[in-house]
Amino acid sequence: DFATPRAILTGHDYEITCATICAELGLVISGSKEGPCLIHSMNGDLLRTLEGPETLEGPENCLRPKLIQASREGHCVIYYENGLFCVFSVNGRLQATMETDDKIK
């Protein structure tokens, strides 16, 4: 027997660098090398795009997500390569940001 995927998630133009699954809310959140983070349903439907703060837009300051974690309460924390933490609601609204000089792994 061969395993088949439950869903195929589309929407990223570059390789995926991080992802998380929130089974309680039925969501998959993924981030790509040169692009935004996307929220999909577990059925594969693209629901939202999570864009970083406007002040850091531009090719030289591209936000590259490195780590993602979602909570069952509907919050998503994303750590970007440049030391920026962002907290989003699952509705795609940016709720808070914080910069750090520490290396997070």
Secondary structure as UniProt FT lines:
FT   STRAND          16..22
FT   TURN            23..26
FT   STRAND          27..32
FT   TURN            33..34
FT   STRAND          37..41
FT   TURN            42..43
FT   STRAND          46..50
FT   HELIX           54..56
FT   HELIX           59..61
FT   STRAND          65..70
FT   TURN            72..73
FT   STRAND          75..80
FT   TURN            81..82
FT   STRAND          84..89
FT   TURN            90..91
FT   STRAND          94..99
//
